[in-house]
Amino acid sequence: MAIPGIDRFRGVRFAAPVLVVLAVLVLPATQAASSPLQTTTPALQLARIIRTHPFVNSSVHTLDGEGSAFVPRDDSLWLVDDSGKAAYEVDPDTGYLKRVVGAAAWAAAPQYGGGPLAGASGAFRYSDLESAAYDQVHDILYMFSGKCCSSSELPTVFRLQRDQNGIFQVDSYQPLPAGTDYTAAGWDPADGKIYVGVKANLRAYDYATNVSGPIFHVPNLGGILGLSFSDDGSQAFVVGSVSSSYGTKLYVIDWAGKKIQTGWPLDLTPFGVLDARAVEYIRGQFYVFDGKSRPASDPLDRAVFVLNVLDASGAPSASFTTSTSTGPAPLSVRFTNTSTGATGVTWDFGDGSPTDTTDSPTHIYDSPPGNYTVTLTASNGTLTSTAQAVIVVTPPSTGITATIVADSYIKANCSSCNFGATTTVRGLLGSTEERPYITFSVHGLSGPPSSAKLRLFVTDASPSAGTWYPVDPNWSETVITWNNAPPIDPNTAFATPGTATKGTWVEIDVTSLITGDGIYSVAMKTLSSDSVQFSSREGSNPPQLLVAP
């Protein structure tokens, strides 16, 4: 349907381009689009985004971004939405929503060569729209629907052709074999074929015969979620996943050689892409459709990310040294810039303080104990690179020795297992209940402390950091199991610290437990079925005990 009466919009643009850690070179807009794709040192730069939730000129929302196709004749970017059972025609420059093809159009499509309508007898042929391809020679759009997420879903490909007014209409469909799930599709101008992909598998597809060709592969390419081609067909562009179901990588493929070009893939996550589902290359820029949902107020929710392709061969090289890397607060650190090829630098000290553009600054960490990541960004005006280091702030000296003596956890469904050597301690409710145990010693006190905090670094978030109890310290880290662990008295709870956010420290006030020098032990129970995990003594951020006399 058309969206009348709404002004055009120039899309959401950033005040300054956001650049990935690799250095980049800004190219003139008139430079040939193919040249950056041939470099062995490619980089990406975020130019802008196109909002789809809602589209900038309407109240129409994308519900689940999946596929895309570009139609040069109309200068239209088509976006496929499976949960919305829709395809959206969008202006790629402005983000203006031109038209929506919805469920009624798919349902009314007749089977190619004769047969029932796509929506006949409650058939589910358009509930999992996954990918799209545009045949430029024959001026035909194809939309592929998959098998998700039940056996009632009937994989299907729809064909869209122009009517007498030059408007694309759904004119027919072809049923695909059960289990078919083409998450990617693209038309190759070199041989005029439609290619489809899923996981690591690629193959040609012909609509008239409804035949998929033999499977072939590109080495080291898998998790294929989006596919398109260069104007001459020499290169294929793919977005896909590496170790998860989320698309986070962009590949350029030498299509004739069926190999990934040098310098690719590139990571999309620095630009905010969480789950790339489709990619088009339009006038020297990549258009990446992100299907991941976010809060409705977030302009990146299911957005199209428009990315420049740049040659990073002239990048500066960021590097620096530090006068020290660890010590108690307040800790003064001198940073010496050793970057090359840079005309300016910016320092982020990782503690929430303002950034600093001094060449070689001194910074004082008057901060809680912890690890602080320092980031140096070096720039020569158009190219940037970064370097990082970690500064460890330890508790200030008080004459009191506070030591974590042992930590482990126990597991209900592995009652004789010992987890004393693991890098985490864990808490969980349920049939697989887990309880962490921690023992610490304190020396140098003349009486009860004024304050004592047990700090645990969260490695897996949970709505609950549990409820903590004192327990008998007579247990061993290498021996404790569910069967022999000291019991927890439910009437002795002393702390419930709240939520546990990944990458932060949870503080447990143990002041009331400590009466003077000695060895103390605590354990935790949680009412949450969402596991919480903390770094153990063997982990990268071991527990800390901060004691004030």
N, C-alpha and C positions, 0 to 999 in steps of 0.2 A: 504494500500500500504506500501511497505517497504521504509525505509529512508536510502539509501546506502551512503557510502563514507563519513560518519561523525564520528568523534572520540567520544568515550564514555566520560561522564562527571560525576563527583562525586556529582553533585547537589550543591545547594547554602547552605553553612553552616555558622554558626555564630561563631565568635571567642570565645565566652563564652555563655553557655546556658542562655536563658532568663526565669526567674522564676516568676510565679504569686505570689501575696502577701502572700499566704499561704506558710508555711515552707515546704521544701522538703528534701528528702534523696536520694542521688545518689546511684543507685543499680548496682551491677556488671552485666556485659552483659550476664553472664552465668546463672544468677538467673532465677528460673522458672517464666515463663511469667504470670501465673495465680495469683501469690501471691499478687502483688500490687492491684489487682482488688478486693481482699477480705477485704482490710483494711477499717475501718470506718473513717479513716482520710486521704483520697486520695488527691493527688495534681498532677498537670501537669507541665511539663517542656518542653520548646521548644527545640528540638534537631536540626532541620534543616528544610528547605523547598525544595519542588520540583517545579521548574518553569514550567509553561505551556503556558506562553504568552510572547515570544515563548518558546517551549521546548528547553532545554539547547543545544541540538545538532542539531537543525534544525530551519527552518523559519516557521514551522507550529505553529499556534496560536489557543489556546482554546478561543472560543468566549463567551461561557456562561456555566460554570461548573455546572453540575447537579448530576450525579450518579457515583457509583464506584462498582467494584467487584474485588476480589483477586483470582487468579488462581495459587495455590501452585505448580502444576505440571510444569508450565512454569516460575514460579517466576515472574508473570506479574500482574501489577495493571492496570485494565481497567477503563478508565475515560470516562464519557458520556457528550457530548456537544450538547445541543438542538439547539442553534442558528447556530452552525456549521454542524448540521445534521450528527454528526460523533461520533465514539467511538475510543479511543486511547489506544493502548497497550504500557505500560510504565514499565521500570525496576524500582522497588520501592527503590532500593539502590542507583542507579546512577542518576535517572531521565531521562535516555536515552529513547527516543521515538523509539519503535520497529516497530510500524505498525499503520495505520489508516484505519478504516472501514468507508467509506463515503456514500454519498447519493445514488450513483449508486447501491451499494450493497443492501441497504434497498429497493430501488424501484424495484429491480429484484426479490425480494423474493416472492415465490408463497404462496397462502393461504394454511394453513395446512388442509389436507383432500380434497383439490381441491377448485379452485376459482380463482379470478383475481389476477394479480400481485399487490404488494403493491403500485406500482407507476402507476397503470392503470388509465386512464381517469383523469389524474391530481389529483389523490387522495392524500390527505395530511395526510399520516400515520406516518411520521418520522420527522415532523417539531418541535416536542416537546418531544424529548428524555429526560426522567426524572430520571430513575433509572435502576439499573442492579443487577443481582444475578447470582451466579455460583453454580450449583449443582455438588458437588465434586464426588459423587458416580457415576453419569451417565456422568460426564465430559461434561456438557452442560452450555452454557451461555444464559441468558435471558436479553433482553433490553426492557424496558417499555416506551412507548410514550404516552403523555397525551392529554389534550383537549385545551391547551392554543394556541392561544389566540383568536380564532374565532369559529363560529359554523361549519366551513368547516374542522376543525381539527378532525381527526378520531382516537380515542384512540386505541392503538395497542400494542401487545407484540410480539417481534421478538425472534426467537430461532437461536442460533449459535452452530453448531457442527463441528467437525474436518473433513477435507477432507483426501484423501489418503496420503497427505504429513504431516498430523498432524497439519494443520493450521485451525483455526476457520474460518468458512464461514457462512454467513446468509443463512439458508436453508429453512425457512418458517416463517409465521406469523399467529397470531390469532387476529381477530377483537375483541375489547373490547366494552362493552356497552357505548352508548353515555354519555358523562359527566364524564367518568372514568378518574381519574388523580392520579395514584399511584406515589407519590413523593418519596417513599422509597420502597426498596425491598431487601430481603436477604434470604439465604437458611439456614435452621436449620438442622445441622448434626444429632441431636437427633432423629427427626422423619422423616427426608428426605423431608420436605415440603418447598415450597417457601412461604414466608410471604410478604405481601405488606401493605403499610400504607399511610395514608393521613390525615392531621389534627390530631384528636385524635383516628382515627379508624384504627384498625389492622384486618387482615383476611388472611386466607390461600388462595393460588391460585394454580390450577392444569392446566397445559398447554394442555395436551392431551384432556381433557374434556372441556377446556375453561370455567371452573366454579370457581367463587370466593366464599369462604365459608362465614359463618356468621360473622358479625362484633363483635369484642370484644375490651376491653379497658384495659389499665394499669392505675390505679388511679394516678392523677396528672401529667400525660404525655399527651402533646398536641403539635400541630405544628410540627408533625413528617416530617422530610425532608430527613433523611438518616437512614438506618438500616443494621446491619450485626450481626453475631453471633460468639461466642467463638468456639474453635475447638471441644468442646464436647457438644455444644448446651445449656449449663446450663445458659449462660448469653447472653443477647441481648445488642447491642450497638446502641444508637440512638443519632443523632444530631437533634436539633429542636429549635423552637422559643418559647418564653414565652408570650410576650405581643405585638409582631410585626410580620411581615412576614419574618424577617431575622433570620437565625439560629445562635444562640449565645451560646447554652448550649449543653453539652455532658452528656449523661445519661448512666449508667450501670443498666441493668434490670435483676433481678432474674426472669428468664423466666418461670421456673416451678411455682413459686408463683405469677407471673404477678405483681411484685411490684418493685419500684425503690429501689436500694440498698442504705443503709445508707452512707451518705457522698456525694452522687450525687444528682443533677447534678452539674457540675463544669462550670464556666464561661470561654468561649474561647476568649473573647475580649481582655484580657491583652496581648495575644500573637499576636494580629493583625488580628485575624479572624473576618470578618465582616458579612459573610453570609454562614455558614456551610451548605453544601448540601449533603454530603455523608461522611461515616466513615467506615474504615476497621481497624481491629486489627491484625497487622502483626509482628510476632517475638517480642512481648512485647511492641510494640509501636502503638499508634493510628495514622492513616493517615486520616486527615480531609481535604476534598476538599472544598475550599472556592469559591463560584460562583460570588462574588462581583467584579465588574470592578473597576479599579483604573487607574491612568495615565499609559500609555504604558511603560514608563521607570521604573516603580515600579516593582521590582522582586516579590512582593507579589500579583501582579495582577493575580487573578484566580489561586492562587498557592495551592499546597497540603502542609498542615502543618503537620510535623511529630513530635509527642508529646510523651515524656516519661511519664509513670504512676508511681507515687512515693508514698511512705508512709510518711506522714508528722507528725507522732506521736511524733517524737523527736525534734520538732521545738523549737527554742528560742522564747521568748515572748518580743516583742519590746514595750517600753513605755518610756515616759519622762515627765518632768514638765518644766514650763517656769516661769521666774521671773516676767514677765508681758505679757499681750496679746494685749494691745492696747496703743497707744500714738502717739504724733506728731513726724514727722521726724526732725532730725535723732533720731531713736528709738533704744536703746541698749537693747538687750534681752539675758539673760543667760539661756541656755538650759541645763538641768540636766538629764543625762541618767539614767533611772531606770529599764532598760531591764534586764531580767534574762536568763541564759543559752546561752549567746552570748560571743564570743571572739573578736568581732570587730563590729564597727558601721560606717555608712556613713550618713551624714546629707545633705539634699537638702533644702535650705532655701526658695525656691520658688520665688526668685527675680532675677534669672538669674546669680547669683554669683556662683563661683566654689564650688563644693561639699567639705565637711570637714570630716575628719576621726578622729578628736579629740573626746575624750570620752564625755566631757561636755563643748562645746564651748560657747563663747559669740559672737553674731553677731549684727552688726549695720545696721539697715534698713534706709539708706539715699536714700529713694525711693519716687516716687510719692504716694500720698494717695491711699489706696486701701487695699484689702485683699490678704494676701500671705500665701499659704499653705506650711507648713513645713513638710517634710517627713523624718522620721528616719528609716533606714534599719539596722536591727540587724542580725548578722550572726555568726554561730559557725564553719564556714568553708565549710559545705555542706548544711546547712539548713538556711533559712532566713525568717524573718517576718518584717512587717512594722507597723508604727504608724504615725498618722498625727495630726496636730493642725493648727489653723488659727491665724495669727498675723495681726491685723488691724492697719495700719498706717494712722493716721489722719492728716489733714493739719496743718502746723506749726502755732503757735500762732502769730498774728500780731496786736492784739488789735481791730480787725475788726470782727464784728459778721455778718456772712452770713448764712442765713437760708432758706431752702426750705419750703415755707408756704403751698403750695397746689399743687397737680398734679392730672390729670385725662385725659381722652380722650373722644372724641365724635365719633358717628358712624352714617353714612348717612341713613342706612336702619333700624335704631332703633332711630328715631329722638327725642323721649322723654325719652330715657334711660340715666341713670347716671351711670358712671363707676368709681366714686371717691374712692371706697373701694377696687378696684382690685389691684393685686400685680404687674401689668405691665401697662405701657402706650404705645399706639400703633399708627403706621402710615401705611396707605395703600391707594392705588389709585384704583378707580373703583366704581361700583354701591354700594359696601359696604365700601366706603371711610371712613378712620379713621384718626383723627388728634389729636395729644397729645397737652395738655396745661399744662404749668408749671409756678408757681408764686414763686418769691423769694424776700426776704427782705435783705437790707444791712444797717448796722449801724456802726458808728465809723469813717466814712470818713470825711475829711475836704474839699474834692473836688472830681473830677473824679479820679478813680483808675488808676494805671499804667497798671494793667492787671486784667481781670476777666474771668474765665472759668467755664462754666456749664458742669459738667461731668455726663454722663449717661451710665449705665452699660447695655450692649446688652445681652438680653436673647433669642432673635430670630434673626438670621442674615438676612441681605438684601444687595443687591448691592448699596442701597442708604440709608443714614441716614437722608435724607430729606433736605428741605430748610426751614430756620427758620425766623420768623417774630416777631416784637414786637406787642403786643395786649394790650387792656385795662385790667388792673389787677382787675377790679371790677367784679369778678365772684367767686363763691363758689365751693369748691371741691365736696360737697355733693349735689349740685343743677345743675351744668352745664350739658347741653345736646346739641345735634345738633341744636335744635330749639332756645336756648337762649345764645349760646356761643358768645363771642365777635368776631366780623368779622375780617378777615385777609385782610389787604391791600396788594395786590400783588406787589405794587411798593416799599415796605419797606423791602424787603429781606435783611438780614445782614450776613447770614452764610449758607454755604453748605458744611458740613464737610466730605462728601465722603461716602465710604462704611462703613457698620456696621458689624463687625466680632463678632460672638457669643463668650461670655466670656471675652470681652475686654471693655474698657471704650472709649466712643466717647466724644471728647472735642469740645464744641461750644463756640467760642469766643464772649462774650457778653460785652466786654469792651466798645464798642461804645454806648451801651444803657444806661450805668450807669453814671449819672452826679453828684451823691452824695448820701447821705442817702435817703432811700425810698423803695418803693415796686414796683417791676417790674414783667412783665409777658410776656411770649413768647409762640408761637404756631408753629407747623410744618405742612407743606404739602409735600407730596412726589409724584414723577412721576413714582414710581415703583409699579407694581402689586404684588411684593413679599413683604409681610408684614415685617415690622421691629418692634421689641418690646424691650422696656427698662424697667428695674426694677423701680418700683414706690416707694414712701415713705413707702408703706406697704410691699415692697419686701425685699429680703435679702441683696441687694446692692442698697440702696436708692440713689437718685441723690445727687450730691455734688456741692457746689459753692465755688470756690477758688478765693479769692480777694486779690490783693496786692495793698498797698496804693500808 
